[in-house]
Each structure stands twice: as structure tokens, then as C-alpha cells.
Amino acid sequence: MQAISFILANALLFASLILVVGVPVLYMTQADPSNPRNGEIRKIEIIGGVWFHLVLANGAIAGLV
């Protein structure tokens, strides 16, 4: 169980790093800033969703450990 917690914690840290670095890069390199549903915004939303679910999984596993 500690191994799973370790993997989730590292995945959460990696996803946080991607969000901190990737979101400004994706936001500034938009092909069409006037379109709110362009590909870069969708990538930001996907990365944020993965991060949120990792936080939930990490909290659930940490409670069990």
C-alpha cells in the first residue's frame, strides 16, 4: 500500500510540475486566442482534470495507509 501511495504522490508532483510550466506555455502559444474551445485550452482542461483526480486518489490512499 505504501508503494501505491508513493507512486500516486510522485504522479501528483509530476502533474503539478506540468501544470505550473505547461499552462502558461499552452496559453501563450494559442493558435486562435479568440476561440475559447481551441486545442490548447482543451489540453489545459485535461491536465487539470488528471491533476484533480490524482489529488482525490492520493487522499483516499493516504487515508488507508
C-alpha positions as CSV (number, residue, x, y, z in Angstrom):
1,M,0.0,0.0,0.0
2,Q,2.9,2.3,0.7
3,A,4.2,1.7,-2.8
4,I,0.9,2.7,-4.3
5,S,0.9,5.8,-2.1
6,F,4.5,6.6,-3.2
7,I,3.6,6.2,-6.9
8,L,0.5,8.4,-6.5
9,A,2.4,11.1,-4.6
10,N,5.1,11.2,-7.3
11,A,2.5,11.3,-10.1
12,L,0.8,14.2,-8.3
13,L,4.1,16.1,-8.1
14,F,4.8,15.5,-11.7
15,A,1.3,16.6,-12.8
16,S,1.7,19.7,-10.7
17,L,5.0,20.5,-12.4
18,I,3.4,20.0,-15.8
19,L,0.6,22.4,-14.8
20,V,2.9,25.1,-13.5
21,V,5.1,25.0,-16.6
22,G,2.7,23.8,-19.2
23,V,-0.4,26.0,-18.6
24,P,1.4,29.4,-19.3
25,V,3.2,27.9,-22.3
26,L,0.0,26.4,-23.8
27,Y,-1.9,29.6,-23.0
28,M,0.7,31.9,-24.7
29,T,1.1,29.6,-27.8
30,Q,-2.6,29.5,-28.7
31,A,-3.2,29.5,-32.4
32,D,-6.6,31.3,-32.1
33,P,-7.0,33.2,-28.7
34,S,-10.5,34.4,-29.6
35,N,-11.8,30.8,-29.7
36,P,-12.4,29.5,-26.1
37,R,-12.6,25.9,-27.2
38,N,-9.3,25.6,-29.1
39,G,-6.9,22.7,-28.7
40,E,-4.6,24.3,-26.2
41,I,-7.4,25.2,-23.8
42,R,-8.6,21.6,-24.0
43,K,-5.2,20.3,-23.2
44,I,-5.1,22.6,-20.1
45,E,-8.5,21.3,-19.0
46,I,-7.4,17.6,-19.5
47,I,-4.2,18.2,-17.5
48,G,-6.3,19.9,-14.7
49,G,-8.7,17.0,-14.7
50,V,-5.9,14.5,-14.3
51,W,-4.4,16.5,-11.5
52,F,-7.7,16.8,-9.7
53,H,-8.3,13.0,-9.9
54,L,-4.7,12.4,-8.7
55,V,-5.4,14.6,-5.7
56,L,-8.5,12.5,-4.9
57,A,-6.8,9.2,-5.3
58,N,-3.8,10.4,-3.2
59,G,-6.1,11.5,-0.4
60,A,-8.0,8.1,-0.5
61,I,-4.8,6.0,-0.4
62,A,-3.2,8.2,2.2
63,G,-6.2,7.7,4.4
64,L,-5.8,4.0,4.1
65,V,-2.0,4.0,4.7
